[in-house]
Each structure stands twice: as structure tokens, then as C-alpha cells.
């Protein structure tokens, strides 16, 4: 994984852009100014992280969008 996520937090207002890089040996997440690959509501990210939904499903439903829908 090598993607920039722009997180939106409508409750606490603590969103931002984060560069996520991950592979078999681990992952790293840092603040970023790069253009985002995906826009995600914080609650939607939690649903993906905990396995409740796939990001593709959330893009179709609306709480997430991606720059390149492939």
C-alpha cells in the first residue's frame, strides 16, 4: 500500500492528510501535503479497518471517494 488519505472528521474536526505506506514488513503513516488518493470519513475508515466493510462499498455508498476508482 502506498496512498494518501484525506480524513474528514465532522465531530471533532481533527481530519487531515496522511501518507500510508505498508507491506509485509510493516507500515508507516505520516502527515502529508501530497494530493490525496482517497477522501474518507473517519467513521468509514474505522469500518474498513475493523473489517466491517470494504472501501469499495463505502465509495458506492458515499462516505468515501477515490481519485482513481480502479
PyMOL Python script that loads the backbone (N, CA, C, O; Angstrom):
from pymol import cmd

cmd.read_pdbstr("""\
ATOM      1  N   UNK A   1       0.847  -1.171   0.000  1.00  0.00           N
ATOM      2  CA  UNK A   1       0.000   0.000   0.000  1.00  0.00           C
ATOM      3  C   UNK A   1       0.891   1.233   0.000  1.00  0.00           C
ATOM      4  O   UNK A   1       1.863   1.312   0.752  1.00  0.00           O
ATOM      5  N   UNK A   2       0.552   2.180  -0.843  1.00  0.00           N
ATOM      6  CA  UNK A   2       1.218   3.480  -0.862  1.00  0.00           C
ATOM      7  C   UNK A   2       0.155   4.479  -1.292  1.00  0.00           C
ATOM      8  O   UNK A   2      -0.080   4.660  -2.487  1.00  0.00           O
ATOM      9  N   UNK A   3      -0.487   5.128  -0.331  1.00  0.00           N
ATOM     10  CA  UNK A   3      -1.605   6.008  -0.638  1.00  0.00           C
ATOM     11  C   UNK A   3      -1.679   7.169   0.348  1.00  0.00           C
ATOM     12  O   UNK A   3      -1.237   7.068   1.493  1.00  0.00           O
ATOM     13  N   UNK A   4      -2.245   8.266  -0.125  1.00  0.00           N
ATOM     14  CA  UNK A   4      -2.505   9.413   0.740  1.00  0.00           C
ATOM     15  C   UNK A   4      -4.012   9.469   0.980  1.00  0.00           C
ATOM     16  O   UNK A   4      -4.802   9.526   0.038  1.00  0.00           O
ATOM     17  N   UNK A   5      -4.394   9.453   2.248  1.00  0.00           N
ATOM     18  CA  UNK A   5      -5.791   9.528   2.646  1.00  0.00           C
ATOM     19  C   UNK A   5      -6.075  10.901   3.227  1.00  0.00           C
ATOM     20  O   UNK A   5      -5.319  11.400   4.061  1.00  0.00           O
ATOM     21  N   UNK A   6      -7.158  11.504   2.790  1.00  0.00           N
ATOM     22  CA  UNK A   6      -7.610  12.740   3.426  1.00  0.00           C
ATOM     23  C   UNK A   6      -8.788  12.363   4.305  1.00  0.00           C
ATOM     24  O   UNK A   6      -9.848  11.974   3.813  1.00  0.00           O
ATOM     25  N   UNK A   7      -8.591  12.481   5.609  1.00  0.00           N
ATOM     26  CA  UNK A   7      -9.621  12.095   6.568  1.00  0.00           C
ATOM     27  C   UNK A   7     -10.471  13.293   6.951  1.00  0.00           C
ATOM     28  O   UNK A   7      -9.958  14.388   7.179  1.00  0.00           O
ATOM     29  N   UNK A   8     -11.780  13.071   7.019  1.00  0.00           N
ATOM     30  CA  UNK A   8     -12.733  14.108   7.404  1.00  0.00           C
ATOM     31  C   UNK A   8     -13.396  13.674   8.706  1.00  0.00           C
ATOM     32  O   UNK A   8     -13.969  12.588   8.792  1.00  0.00           O
ATOM     33  N   UNK A   9     -13.313  14.521   9.700  1.00  0.00           N
ATOM     34  CA  UNK A   9     -13.915  14.232  10.999  1.00  0.00           C
ATOM     35  C   UNK A   9     -14.909  15.338  11.325  1.00  0.00           C
ATOM     36  O   UNK A   9     -14.531  16.406  11.807  1.00  0.00           O
ATOM     37  N   UNK A  10     -16.193  15.070  11.054  1.00  0.00           N
ATOM     38  CA  UNK A  10     -17.224  16.054  11.286  1.00  0.00           C
ATOM     39  C   UNK A  10     -17.550  16.286  12.745  1.00  0.00           C
ATOM     40  O   UNK A  10     -18.199  17.280  13.069  1.00  0.00           O
ATOM     41  N   UNK A  11     -17.127  15.410  13.633  1.00  0.00           N
ATOM     42  CA  UNK A  11     -17.423  15.545  15.059  1.00  0.00           C
ATOM     43  C   UNK A  11     -16.341  16.346  15.772  1.00  0.00           C
ATOM     44  O   UNK A  11     -16.634  17.352  16.418  1.00  0.00           O
ATOM     45  N   UNK A  12     -15.106  15.907  15.658  1.00  0.00           N
ATOM     46  CA  UNK A  12     -14.013  16.544  16.401  1.00  0.00           C
ATOM     47  C   UNK A  12     -13.205  17.527  15.555  1.00  0.00           C
ATOM     48  O   UNK A  12     -12.426  18.313  16.095  1.00  0.00           O
ATOM     49  N   UNK A  13     -13.382  17.490  14.238  1.00  0.00           N
ATOM     50  CA  UNK A  13     -12.648  18.402  13.361  1.00  0.00           C
ATOM     51  C   UNK A  13     -11.162  18.159  13.322  1.00  0.00           C
ATOM     52  O   UNK A  13     -10.382  19.096  13.149  1.00  0.00           O
ATOM     53  N   UNK A  14     -10.757  16.915  13.480  1.00  0.00           N
ATOM     54  CA  UNK A  14      -9.333  16.582  13.527  1.00  0.00           C
ATOM     55  C   UNK A  14      -8.879  15.765  12.330  1.00  0.00           C
ATOM     56  O   UNK A  14      -8.020  14.893  12.463  1.00  0.00           O
ATOM     57  N   UNK A  15      -9.437  16.034  11.182  1.00  0.00           N
ATOM     58  CA  UNK A  15      -9.020  15.317   9.978  1.00  0.00           C
ATOM     59  C   UNK A  15      -7.651  15.788   9.526  1.00  0.00           C
ATOM     60  O   UNK A  15      -6.949  16.493  10.251  1.00  0.00           O
ATOM     61  N   UNK A  16      -7.283  15.391   8.326  1.00  0.00           N
ATOM     62  CA  UNK A  16      -6.003  15.785   7.756  1.00  0.00           C
ATOM     63  C   UNK A  16      -5.607  14.818   6.668  1.00  0.00           C
ATOM     64  O   UNK A  16      -6.337  13.876   6.357  1.00  0.00           O
ATOM     65  N   UNK A  17      -4.449  15.056   6.094  1.00  0.00           N
ATOM     66  CA  UNK A  17      -3.908  14.170   5.053  1.00  0.00           C
ATOM     67  C   UNK A  17      -2.784  13.329   5.633  1.00  0.00           C
ATOM     68  O   UNK A  17      -1.899  13.821   6.332  1.00  0.00           O
ATOM     69  N   UNK A  18      -2.855  12.041   5.316  1.00  0.00           N
ATOM     70  CA  UNK A  18      -1.883  11.104   5.852  1.00  0.00           C
ATOM     71  C   UNK A  18      -1.385  10.167   4.761  1.00  0.00           C
ATOM     72  O   UNK A  18      -2.171   9.594   4.007  1.00  0.00           O
ATOM     73  N   UNK A  19      -0.067  10.020   4.690  1.00  0.00           N
ATOM     74  CA  UNK A  19       0.569   9.126   3.730  1.00  0.00           C
ATOM     75  C   UNK A  19       0.758   7.773   4.409  1.00  0.00           C
ATOM     76  O   UNK A  19       1.466   7.657   5.410  1.00  0.00           O
ATOM     77  N   UNK A  20       0.116   6.764   3.850  1.00  0.00           N
ATOM     78  CA  UNK A  20       0.181   5.406   4.396  1.00  0.00           C
ATOM     79  C   UNK A  20       1.001   4.542   3.459  1.00  0.00           C
ATOM     80  O   UNK A  20       0.685   4.415   2.276  1.00  0.00           O
ATOM     81  N   UNK A  21       2.065   3.944   3.999  1.00  0.00           N
ATOM     82  CA  UNK A  21       2.910   3.024   3.248  1.00  0.00           C
ATOM     83  C   UNK A  21       2.972   1.737   4.046  1.00  0.00           C
ATOM     84  O   UNK A  21       3.311   1.756   5.229  1.00  0.00           O
ATOM     85  N   UNK A  22       2.650   0.624   3.415  1.00  0.00           N
ATOM     86  CA  UNK A  22       2.661  -0.642   4.144  1.00  0.00           C
ATOM     87  C   UNK A  22       3.029  -1.804   3.252  1.00  0.00           C
ATOM     88  O   UNK A  22       2.848  -1.759   2.035  1.00  0.00           O
ATOM     89  N   UNK A  23       3.544  -2.839   3.871  1.00  0.00           N
ATOM     90  CA  UNK A  23       3.936  -4.047   3.157  1.00  0.00           C
ATOM     91  C   UNK A  23       4.105  -5.190   4.135  1.00  0.00           C
ATOM     92  O   UNK A  23       3.714  -5.086   5.298  1.00  0.00           O
ATOM     93  N   UNK A  24       4.684  -6.275   3.668  1.00  0.00           N
ATOM     94  CA  UNK A  24       4.838  -7.464   4.518  1.00  0.00           C
ATOM     95  C   UNK A  24       5.661  -7.235   5.781  1.00  0.00           C
ATOM     96  O   UNK A  24       5.513  -7.964   6.761  1.00  0.00           O
ATOM     97  N   UNK A  25       6.535  -6.216   5.758  1.00  0.00           N
ATOM     98  CA  UNK A  25       7.410  -5.968   6.903  1.00  0.00           C
ATOM     99  C   UNK A  25       6.896  -4.916   7.870  1.00  0.00           C
ATOM    100  O   UNK A  25       7.566  -4.603   8.854  1.00  0.00           O
ATOM    101  N   UNK A  26       5.705  -4.360   7.602  1.00  0.00           N
ATOM    102  CA  UNK A  26       5.153  -3.359   8.499  1.00  0.00           C
ATOM    103  C   UNK A  26       4.546  -2.197   7.740  1.00  0.00           C
ATOM    104  O   UNK A  26       4.407  -2.239   6.518  1.00  0.00           O
ATOM    105  N   UNK A  27       4.189  -1.161   8.478  1.00  0.00           N
ATOM    106  CA  UNK A  27       3.543   0.003   7.875  1.00  0.00           C
ATOM    107  C   UNK A  27       3.997   1.277   8.565  1.00  0.00           C
ATOM    108  O   UNK A  27       4.482   1.254   9.696  1.00  0.00           O
ATOM    109  N   UNK A  28       3.828   2.392   7.860  1.00  0.00           N
ATOM    110  CA  UNK A  28       4.177   3.694   8.399  1.00  0.00           C
ATOM    111  C   UNK A  28       3.119   4.691   7.934  1.00  0.00           C
ATOM    112  O   UNK A  28       2.652   4.617   6.798  1.00  0.00           O
ATOM    113  N   UNK A  29       2.744   5.614   8.800  1.00  0.00           N
ATOM    114  CA  UNK A  29       1.748   6.626   8.482  1.00  0.00           C
ATOM    115  C   UNK A  29       2.272   7.972   8.956  1.00  0.00           C
ATOM    116  O   UNK A  29       2.581   8.145  10.135  1.00  0.00           O
ATOM    117  N   UNK A  30       2.373   8.936   8.025  1.00  0.00           N
ATOM    118  CA  UNK A  30       2.878  10.263   8.357  1.00  0.00           C
ATOM    119  C   UNK A  30       1.965  11.333   7.755  1.00  0.00           C
ATOM    120  O   UNK A  30       1.250  11.075   6.787  1.00  0.00           O
ATOM    121  N   UNK A  31       1.994  12.521   8.329  1.00  0.00           N
ATOM    122  CA  UNK A  31       1.240  13.643   7.771  1.00  0.00           C
ATOM    123  C   UNK A  31       1.775  13.932   6.373  1.00  0.00           C
ATOM    124  O   UNK A  31       2.952  13.702   6.094  1.00  0.00           O
ATOM    125  N   UNK A  32       0.903  14.441   5.490  1.00  0.00           N
ATOM    126  CA  UNK A  32       1.301  14.662   4.109  1.00  0.00           C
ATOM    127  C   UNK A  32       0.651  15.915   3.547  1.00  0.00           C
ATOM    128  O   UNK A  32      -0.411  16.335   4.008  1.00  0.00           O
ATOM    129  N   UNK A  33       1.292  16.508   2.551  1.00  0.00           N
ATOM    130  CA  UNK A  33       0.708  17.616   1.802  1.00  0.00           C
ATOM    131  C   UNK A  33       0.425  17.185   0.362  1.00  0.00           C
ATOM    132  O   UNK A  33      -0.089  17.971  -0.435  1.00  0.00           O
ATOM    133  N   UNK A  34       0.758  15.946   0.034  1.00  0.00           N
ATOM    134  CA  UNK A  34       0.524  15.410  -1.316  1.00  0.00           C
ATOM    135  C   UNK A  34      -0.970  15.323  -1.598  1.00  0.00           C
ATOM    136  O   UNK A  34      -1.767  15.175  -0.671  1.00  0.00           O
ATOM    137  N   UNK A  35      -1.358  15.413  -2.863  1.00  0.00           N
ATOM    138  CA  UNK A  35      -2.760  15.277  -3.236  1.00  0.00           C
ATOM    139  C   UNK A  35      -3.280  13.913  -2.776  1.00  0.00           C
ATOM    140  O   UNK A  35      -2.595  12.904  -2.941  1.00  0.00           O
ATOM    141  N   UNK A  36      -4.482  13.877  -2.203  1.00  0.00           N
ATOM    142  CA  UNK A  36      -4.997  12.609  -1.676  1.00  0.00           C
ATOM    143  C   UNK A  36      -5.455  11.643  -2.771  1.00  0.00           C
ATOM    144  O   UNK A  36      -5.975  12.051  -3.809  1.00  0.00           O
ATOM    145  N   UNK A  37      -5.247  10.367  -2.510  1.00  0.00           N
ATOM    146  CA  UNK A  37      -5.757   9.308  -3.385  1.00  0.00           C
ATOM    147  C   UNK A  37      -7.184   8.956  -3.011  1.00  0.00           C
ATOM    148  O   UNK A  37      -7.943   8.444  -3.833  1.00  0.00           O
ATOM    149  N   UNK A  38      -7.548   9.233  -1.758  1.00  0.00           N
ATOM    150  CA  UNK A  38      -8.899   8.926  -1.283  1.00  0.00           C
ATOM    151  C   UNK A  38      -9.315   9.936  -0.222  1.00  0.00           C
ATOM    152  O   UNK A  38      -8.490  10.421   0.552  1.00  0.00           O
ATOM    153  N   UNK A  39     -10.607  10.243  -0.201  1.00  0.00           N
ATOM    154  CA  UNK A  39     -11.221  11.080   0.837  1.00  0.00           C
ATOM    155  C   UNK A  39     -12.112  10.151   1.640  1.00  0.00           C
ATOM    156  O   UNK A  39     -12.960   9.460   1.075  1.00  0.00           O
ATOM    157  N   UNK A  40     -11.929  10.129   2.959  1.00  0.00           N
ATOM    158  CA  UNK A  40     -12.641   9.156   3.788  1.00  0.00           C
ATOM    159  C   UNK A  40     -13.135   9.813   5.069  1.00  0.00           C
ATOM    160  O   UNK A  40     -12.390  10.537   5.729  1.00  0.00           O
ATOM    161  N   UNK A  41     -14.396   9.559   5.421  1.00  0.00           N
ATOM    162  CA  UNK A  41     -14.913   9.965   6.725  1.00  0.00           C
ATOM    163  C   UNK A  41     -14.256   9.073   7.779  1.00  0.00           C
ATOM    164  O   UNK A  41     -14.032   7.887   7.534  1.00  0.00           O
ATOM    165  N   UNK A  42     -13.951   9.627   8.935  1.00  0.00           N
ATOM    166  CA  UNK A  42     -13.271   8.865   9.988  1.00  0.00           C
ATOM    167  C   UNK A  42     -14.047   7.592  10.351  1.00  0.00           C
ATOM    168  O   UNK A  42     -13.446   6.531  10.520  1.00  0.00           O
ATOM    169  N   UNK A  43     -15.357   7.690  10.471  1.00  0.00           N
ATOM    170  CA  UNK A  43     -16.160   6.509  10.792  1.00  0.00           C
ATOM    171  C   UNK A  43     -16.070   5.438   9.725  1.00  0.00           C
ATOM    172  O   UNK A  43     -16.073   4.247  10.037  1.00  0.00           O
ATOM    173  N   UNK A  44     -15.990   5.852   8.465  1.00  0.00           N
ATOM    174  CA  UNK A  44     -15.855   4.888   7.365  1.00  0.00           C
ATOM    175  C   UNK A  44     -14.500   4.192   7.427  1.00  0.00           C
ATOM    176  O   UNK A  44     -14.400   2.991   7.176  1.00  0.00           O
ATOM    177  N   UNK A  45     -13.460   4.952   7.762  1.00  0.00           N
ATOM    178  CA  UNK A  45     -12.135   4.338   7.891  1.00  0.00           C
ATOM    179  C   UNK A  45     -12.141   3.292   8.994  1.00  0.00           C
ATOM    180  O   UNK A  45     -11.541   2.228   8.842  1.00  0.00           O
ATOM    181  N   UNK A  46     -12.806   3.581  10.092  1.00  0.00           N
ATOM    182  CA  UNK A  46     -12.923   2.602  11.169  1.00  0.00           C
ATOM    183  C   UNK A  46     -13.634   1.336  10.699  1.00  0.00           C
ATOM    184  O   UNK A  46     -13.238   0.229  11.064  1.00  0.00           O
ATOM    185  N   UNK A  47     -14.675   1.494   9.897  1.00  0.00           N
ATOM    186  CA  UNK A  47     -15.404   0.334   9.381  1.00  0.00           C
ATOM    187  C   UNK A  47     -14.514  -0.526   8.492  1.00  0.00           C
ATOM    188  O   UNK A  47     -14.592  -1.753   8.536  1.00  0.00           O
ATOM    189  N   UNK A  48     -13.671   0.113   7.688  1.00  0.00           N
ATOM    190  CA  UNK A  48     -12.739  -0.639   6.836  1.00  0.00           C
ATOM    191  C   UNK A  48     -11.685  -1.320   7.700  1.00  0.00           C
ATOM    192  O   UNK A  48     -11.395  -2.503   7.519  1.00  0.00           O
ATOM    193  N   UNK A  49     -11.116  -0.576   8.632  1.00  0.00           N
ATOM    194  CA  UNK A  49     -10.046  -1.108   9.488  1.00  0.00           C
ATOM    195  C   UNK A  49     -10.497  -2.336  10.274  1.00  0.00           C
ATOM    196  O   UNK A  49      -9.765  -3.320  10.373  1.00  0.00           O
ATOM    197  N   UNK A  50     -11.695  -2.274  10.826  1.00  0.00           N
ATOM    198  CA  UNK A  50     -12.178  -3.388  11.641  1.00  0.00           C
ATOM    199  C   UNK A  50     -12.875  -4.475  10.823  1.00  0.00           C
ATOM    200  O   UNK A  50     -13.426  -5.420  11.387  1.00  0.00           O
ATOM    201  N   UNK A  51     -12.850  -4.344   9.499  1.00  0.00           N
ATOM    202  CA  UNK A  51     -13.367  -5.398   8.640  1.00  0.00           C
ATOM    203  C   UNK A  51     -14.866  -5.387   8.438  1.00  0.00           C
ATOM    204  O   UNK A  51     -15.418  -6.362   7.930  1.00  0.00           O
ATOM    205  N   UNK A  52     -15.548  -4.310   8.821  1.00  0.00           N
ATOM    206  CA  UNK A  52     -16.996  -4.253   8.661  1.00  0.00           C
ATOM    207  C   UNK A  52     -17.418  -4.050   7.218  1.00  0.00           C
ATOM    208  O   UNK A  52     -18.454  -4.559   6.791  1.00  0.00           O
ATOM    209  N   UNK A  53     -16.610  -3.300   6.462  1.00  0.00           N
ATOM    210  CA  UNK A  53     -16.927  -3.012   5.062  1.00  0.00           C
ATOM    211  C   UNK A  53     -15.640  -2.886   4.267  1.00  0.00           C
ATOM    212  O   UNK A  53     -14.569  -2.632   4.819  1.00  0.00           O
ATOM    213  N   UNK A  54     -15.766  -3.068   2.971  1.00  0.00           N
ATOM    214  CA  UNK A  54     -14.652  -2.805   2.063  1.00  0.00           C
ATOM    215  C   UNK A  54     -14.745  -1.350   1.629  1.00  0.00           C
ATOM    216  O   UNK A  54     -15.837  -0.786   1.578  1.00  0.00           O
ATOM    217  N   UNK A  55     -13.607  -0.741   1.317  1.00  0.00           N
ATOM    218  CA  UNK A  55     -13.590   0.650   0.876  1.00  0.00           C
ATOM    219  C   UNK A  55     -14.454   0.816  -0.367  1.00  0.00           C
ATOM    220  O   UNK A  55     -15.126   1.836  -0.517  1.00  0.00           O
ATOM    221  N   UNK A  56     -14.448  -0.155  -1.246  1.00  0.00           N
ATOM    222  CA  UNK A  56     -15.252  -0.099  -2.474  1.00  0.00           C
ATOM    223  C   UNK A  56     -16.737   0.090  -2.152  1.00  0.00           C
ATOM    224  O   UNK A  56     -17.422   0.855  -2.831  1.00  0.00           O
ATOM    225  N   UNK A  57     -17.232  -0.592  -1.134  1.00  0.00           N
ATOM    226  CA  UNK A  57     -18.627  -0.477  -0.725  1.00  0.00           C
ATOM    227  C   UNK A  57     -18.923   0.928  -0.210  1.00  0.00           C
ATOM    228  O   UNK A  57     -19.976   1.493  -0.505  1.00  0.00           O
ATOM    229  N   UNK A  58     -17.996   1.489   0.557  1.00  0.00           N
ATOM    230  CA  UNK A  58     -18.187   2.821   1.123  1.00  0.00           C
ATOM    231  C   UNK A  58     -18.101   3.908   0.063  1.00  0.00           C
ATOM    232  O   UNK A  58     -18.757   4.943   0.186  1.00  0.00           O
ATOM    233  N   UNK A  59     -17.300   3.687  -0.978  1.00  0.00           N
ATOM    234  CA  UNK A  59     -17.253   4.635  -2.093  1.00  0.00           C
ATOM    235  C   UNK A  59     -18.613   4.653  -2.784  1.00  0.00           C
ATOM    236  O   UNK A  59     -19.121   5.723  -3.121  1.00  0.00           O
ATOM    237  N   UNK A  60     -19.205   3.479  -2.996  1.00  0.00           N
ATOM    238  CA  UNK A  60     -20.523   3.402  -3.640  1.00  0.00           C
ATOM    239  C   UNK A  60     -21.606   4.043  -2.775  1.00  0.00           C
ATOM    240  O   UNK A  60     -22.554   4.631  -3.297  1.00  0.00           O
ATOM    241  N   UNK A  61     -21.467   3.931  -1.451  1.00  0.00           N
ATOM    242  CA  UNK A  61     -22.481   4.461  -0.528  1.00  0.00           C
ATOM    243  C   UNK A  61     -22.311   5.955  -0.249  1.00  0.00           C
ATOM    244  O   UNK A  61     -23.283   6.626   0.099  1.00  0.00           O
ATOM    245  N   UNK A  62     -21.100   6.487  -0.394  1.00  0.00           N
ATOM    246  CA  UNK A  62     -20.908   7.915  -0.218  1.00  0.00           C
ATOM    247  C   UNK A  62     -19.966   8.411   0.855  1.00  0.00           C
ATOM    248  O   UNK A  62     -19.473   9.529   0.710  1.00  0.00           O
ATOM    249  N   UNK A  63     -19.665   7.675   1.933  1.00  0.00           N
ATOM    250  CA  UNK A  63     -18.784   8.259   2.949  1.00  0.00           C
ATOM    251  C   UNK A  63     -17.293   8.207   2.585  1.00  0.00           C
ATOM    252  O   UNK A  63     -16.436   8.549   3.400  1.00  0.00           O
ATOM    253  N   UNK A  64     -16.999   7.777   1.358  1.00  0.00           N
ATOM    254  CA  UNK A  64     -15.613   7.752   0.883  1.00  0.00           C
ATOM    255  C   UNK A  64     -15.625   7.998  -0.619  1.00  0.00           C
ATOM    256  O   UNK A  64     -16.597   7.680  -1.304  1.00  0.00           O
ATOM    257  N   UNK A  65     -14.528   8.570  -1.125  1.00  0.00           N
ATOM    258  CA  UNK A  65     -14.358   8.733  -2.573  1.00  0.00           C
ATOM    259  C   UNK A  65     -12.892   8.524  -2.896  1.00  0.00           C
ATOM    260  O   UNK A  65     -12.026   8.718  -2.043  1.00  0.00           O
ATOM    261  N   UNK A  66     -12.616   8.130  -4.124  1.00  0.00           N
ATOM    262  CA  UNK A  66     -11.247   7.879  -4.528  1.00  0.00           C
ATOM    263  C   UNK A  66     -10.924   8.660  -5.800  1.00  0.00           C
ATOM    264  O   UNK A  66     -11.811   8.930  -6.609  1.00  0.00           O
ATOM    265  N   UNK A  67      -9.651   9.022  -5.973  1.00  0.00           N
ATOM    266  CA  UNK A  67      -9.215   9.775  -7.147  1.00  0.00           C
ATOM    267  C   UNK A  67      -9.243   8.891  -8.390  1.00  0.00           C
ATOM    268  O   UNK A  67      -9.607   9.355  -9.470  1.00  0.00           O
ATOM    269  N   UNK A  68      -8.863   7.625  -8.248  1.00  0.00           N
ATOM    270  CA  UNK A  68      -8.832   6.683  -9.369  1.00  0.00           C
ATOM    271  C   UNK A  68      -9.626   5.455  -8.966  1.00  0.00           C
ATOM    272  O   UNK A  68      -9.124   4.630  -8.203  1.00  0.00           O
ATOM    273  N   UNK A  69     -10.861   5.306  -9.459  1.00  0.00           N
ATOM    274  CA  UNK A  69     -11.732   4.231  -8.990  1.00  0.00           C
ATOM    275  C   UNK A  69     -11.381   2.815  -9.448  1.00  0.00           C
ATOM    276  O   UNK A  69     -12.185   1.906  -9.244  1.00  0.00           O
ATOM    277  N   UNK A  70     -10.236   2.596 -10.045  1.00  0.00           N
ATOM    278  CA  UNK A  70      -9.865   1.245 -10.475  1.00  0.00           C
ATOM    279  C   UNK A  70      -9.765   0.359  -9.319  1.00  0.00           C
ATOM    280  O   UNK A  70      -9.462  -0.824  -9.473  1.00  0.00           O
TER     281      UNK A  70
END
""", "prot")
cmd.dss("prot")
cmd.show_as("cartoon", "prot")
cmd.util.cbc("prot")
cmd.orient("prot")
